[in-house]
Amino acid sequence: MSYNNYIERALCPSSGSAPSGEETGLIMSKAQTPSQIKAEMSLRKHVLLKACLEALNQIPNQPLKDGFFSSTDALAAQLSQFLKESR
């Protein structure tokens, strides 16, 4: 399975197509224990951050005027490092 398919299925597990409305898969599942909810939220955050990194890597490097990072490449590098450390 390609990385894009992985992200798509993680965000929209019911159809595998582009997420829309309530099909985003980002809506919490039915009532669970607090530890299961925490684990689910952590996984969803990780998937969204990976999707953001993928998007950043597909655009040309551009300077960022306001913020903590000088460019989109610098932001992508820090996001990549964060994802590696949070495994």
C-alpha positions, 0 to 999 in steps of 0.5 A, spaced: 500 500 500 502 506 498 503 512 503 498 516 500 493 510 500 495 509 508 493 516 509 487 516 505 485 509 509 487 512 516 483 518 515 477 515 511 477 508 513 470 506 511 471 508 503 478 509 502 476 515 498 477 522 499 474 524 506 468 529 506 464 531 512 463 526 517 467 520 513 473 524 515 475 518 520 477 524 525 471 523 529 472 519 535 469 512 535 464 510 540 465 510 547 471 507 550 476 507 556 480 513 557 486 509 555 483 507 548 481 514 547 488 517 548 491 512 544 486 513 538 487 521 539 495 520 539 495 515 533 490 520 529 495 526 531 501 522 528 497 520 521 495 528 520 502 530 522 505 525 517 500 527 512 502 535 513 509 532 512 507 529 505 504 535 503 510 540 505 515 535 501 511 536 495 511 543 494 517 547 492 521 550 498 519 557 500 521 562 505 516 563 511 515 570 513 512 569 520 513 564 525 518 559 528 521 557 521 525 560 516 522 556 510 518 550 508 524 545 508 526 547 515 519 546 517 518 539 514 525 537 517 523 539 524 516 535 523 520 529 520 525 529 526 519 530 531 515 524 528 521 520 528 522 522 536 515 520 537 515 513 535 
